[in-house]
Amino acid sequence: MIKNLPEADIPFPGLKGWILQGEDHQIVFFDIEPIGKVSEHAHGAQWGMVIEGEIELTVGGVTNTYKDGDCYAIPHQVVH
């Protein structure tokens, strides 16, 4: 069902995403390959949950590892 959604245009190799768009929000379901480091960037607020696997994420200079079932939040315009 998720992969039937429109695919996101993501500029990082090894990342795929499918978009569920509302009037005032957007949900993107990501499939991330072990690709190394993604360039730092910032944008609107973001919330995420790891469904399977793990991710090391640096938000505002603080690095944490998130695993199955963990959630994270990235505030608006904070570099990550």
C-alpha positions as CSV (number, residue, x, y, z in Angstrom):
1,M,0.0,0.0,0.0
2,I,2.8,2.5,0.9
3,K,4.7,1.9,-2.3
4,N,1.6,2.7,-4.3
5,L,1.8,6.3,-3.0
6,P,3.7,8.9,-5.1
7,E,7.5,8.6,-4.8
8,A,9.4,11.5,-3.3
9,D,12.2,13.3,-5.2
10,I,15.0,12.7,-2.7
11,P,18.5,14.1,-3.5
12,F,20.4,11.5,-1.4
13,P,21.5,8.2,-2.9
14,G,20.2,5.2,-1.0
15,L,17.0,6.9,0.2
16,K,13.6,6.3,-1.2
17,G,10.4,7.8,0.1
18,W,6.6,7.7,-0.6
19,I,4.5,10.7,0.1
20,L,1.1,11.0,1.8
21,Q,0.1,14.7,1.4
22,G,-2.6,16.6,3.3
23,E,-3.7,20.2,3.1
24,D,-1.4,21.3,6.0
25,H,0.9,18.3,6.5
26,Q,3.0,15.7,4.7
27,I,3.9,12.1,5.7
28,V,6.9,10.5,4.0
29,F,7.6,6.8,4.5
30,F,11.3,6.3,4.0
31,D,13.3,3.2,3.0
32,I,17.0,4.0,3.8
33,E,19.9,1.8,2.7
34,P,23.1,1.8,4.8
35,I,24.6,4.7,2.9
36,G,26.9,6.4,5.3
37,K,26.4,10.1,5.9
38,V,23.7,12.4,4.6
39,S,24.7,16.0,4.2
40,E,23.6,18.4,7.0
41,H,20.4,20.3,6.1
42,A,17.5,22.0,7.7
43,H,13.8,22.5,6.9
44,G,10.4,22.5,8.6
45,A,9.7,20.5,11.7
46,Q,10.0,16.8,11.4
47,W,8.9,13.8,13.5
48,G,9.9,10.2,12.7
49,M,9.7,6.6,13.9
50,V,12.0,3.8,13.2
51,I,9.9,0.8,12.0
52,E,12.8,-1.6,11.4
53,G,16.6,-1.3,11.8
54,E,18.4,1.6,13.3
55,I,19.6,5.1,12.4
56,E,22.3,7.4,13.9
57,L,20.9,10.9,13.8
58,T,22.6,14.2,14.7
59,V,20.1,17.0,15.5
60,G,21.4,20.4,16.6
61,G,24.9,18.9,17.2
62,V,23.6,16.0,19.5
63,T,23.9,12.5,18.1
64,N,21.6,9.6,19.1
65,T,21.0,6.1,17.8
66,Y,17.3,5.2,17.2
67,K,16.2,1.6,16.9
68,D,12.9,-0.3,16.2
69,G,10.0,1.6,17.7
70,D,12.0,4.7,18.7
71,C,10.7,8.1,17.8
72,Y,12.6,11.3,17.1
73,A,11.7,15.0,16.6
74,I,13.6,17.6,14.7
75,P,12.5,21.2,15.4
76,H,11.8,23.7,12.6
77,Q,15.0,24.9,10.9
78,V,17.4,22.9,13.2
79,V,20.4,21.4,11.3
80,H,20.4,17.7,11.2
